[in-house]
Amino acid sequence: MRITLKITGIILAVALALADFPDFNGFWQDGAFRHADGVHIGVAISLRQGGLVAPAIHDVHELSLTELMKSLSDLVKRARAGSLRSSEMSDPTITVTNLGDQGVDEVFGIIYPPQVALVGFGRVAERPWGDAEGGLKALPVVTATLAADHRVSDGHRGALFLRELAELLQHPEELEGLEK
């Protein structure tokens, strides 16, 4: 069974989780954390000629899945054509990277300063999983990781953020109804 996790759902879930965890959405500048009002998610995009960029999709928390898909498609096209706007490169408030389509199980990302967090996703794979009755079955599982600046937050907050993200991703069909 082949299962895909659409990047637009991932991006929207991250944006929605940030509503409860604003300490992962902003910048470390001049010795202090500066919270960002908008959620401008940098999306890691591999370039055809080699290299990687992570331009921002602005105000993701205000987009529908359809608008987000359109914005992402446009962003990828312009990134690969070398026609990004300077604001798209300078103001991502958090970065999302998804290496699942490359067959990678887990991503251990590195924060791109002045951002204070990066969320990484591996591939969806069937893995053994215990159920509430003590049984074992194969379920589709994805590993999400968080790299965060400890000057702003800590591992406990990071775990809570990842738990909230997991809850949102458990019901991707509901993401459209949850957006603002």
N, C-alpha and C positions, 0 to 999 in steps of 0.2 A: 504494500500500500504506500503510495507516494503522497505525502502531505506537505503543503507549502504554507508558510506564514508570510503573508503579504507585508512588505515593508511599510506600506501606508498605515496598516493597522498597528504595527509596532511603533511608528512615529507618533500616531495619535494617542496610543496608550501611554507612552512616555510623557507626552504633554499633559494628559489628564492626571497622571500620578504626581506630576510636579505641583499641581494645585495644593496638595497637602504637604509637599516637601520643597518649599521655595529655596531652601538652603543649597539645593543642587542646581539652581537656575540663576546664574549671574557670573560675576567676575571678581577676582582678587586683584585689586588695584590700590596702589599707594598704601600698602600695609593693612588694608581692610577689605571686607566682603561688601560688594555692591550688588544688591538684589536687582534683577531685571524685571521690569513690569510685564513685558511681553515674553512669550515663549518662542524663541527663534532657534529652532533645532538645526544644528549643522549635521549634514548627512554626508558620510564618507562615500566618495565617488571615485572609482578607479578610472584613470584616463587611458584612452586607447594607445597613446604613444608612451605610456608608462607614467608612474607617479600617482599621486592621490591628492584630492582636494576635499574640503568639507565645508561647502558653502551652506548658508542658512536658508531655510524656509521660514519666512516671517509669520509671527502670530499664529502658530499651528493650533493653539488652543481655541482659536476662533473659526477654524476651517471645518467643513464637512469632509467626510472621506472622499467624496467626489472631487471637491476643490483641492484637497491635499494630493490626490492622485494626479490631477492636472498640473499642479504646482511642481510636484516631484519630477514628472516627465519633462516639463519645460526646463527645470533646473539641470537635470542630467544632460539633456540635449545641449544646452548653452555651456555647461561645464566642459563637455567634450569638444565643443566648437571654439572654446577659449573666449567666450563673450559674457562672462559673469560681471555683475555689478560690484563695485567696491564694497558696498554695504553688505552684500551677501557673504563676502569673505571676511569682513571685519567684525561682525556683530553676532555670530552664533553664541547663544547663552548656555548651550550644552550640546554635546555631539552624540550621535547615534551611529554605530557601525554594525553592519550585518555581514558576516563572512560565511553565513550558512550556504549561500549559493556556490561558494568555493569548496564546499565539503568540510569546512572547519567545524569542529564540535564546540569549541569554546574560544572566546576572545578575551584576552587580557590587555585592554587598551591603555593608552597613555594619554593623560589629560593634555590638551593644547592650551597653554596659558594665553590669556588671563582667565579662561574658563575654569570652573572648579569641578566639573564632572563629565564623565563619558560613560555611556551605556553600550555594552557590546552584546551581540547575539550570535550564537552559533547556528548550526543546521538543526532542523527538526528531524529527529530519529526515533524509531521505536526502541524503547528501553523497558526493562522489567520494572514494574511498579506495584507496590503493595496497596491493596484496597482496605477499606474500613473493616471488612469481615476477616482480615488476616490472609486473604488470598493474594495471588500474584498473577499479574497479567501484563501483556505488552501494551504500552501506551505511547502516543507521540509526545515527545518531550523536547524542549529547547532549553539550552542553558543561557541565562542572561547574567551578565557581570556588570559591576559598577566600579569604576575608578573614581575616587573622590579626593579632594584636597582636605586633609585633616585640620587645616587651619580654619576651615569653615564648618565642617561636620565631622561625624565619627562613624565607626562601624555599626553601631546600634541603629542610628538614623538610616544608614545605608541599607541595612537588612530590612527595616520597615518599608523603605521605598521599594526595594525589590519585591517584598511581599505584596504591596499594593499593585505593583506592575503585574505580578503573576495573577492576581485576582482579575485584573482587567483583561488580560490575555486569555483567561479561561473561557471567556464568553465574547469572542471577537464579533459575533453577529450583533451584539448590543452596543458596540462602540459608537455606531452612527447615532444612536439615541442618547448617548451620554455627553456628546460634545456640547459646548456652550453656544 
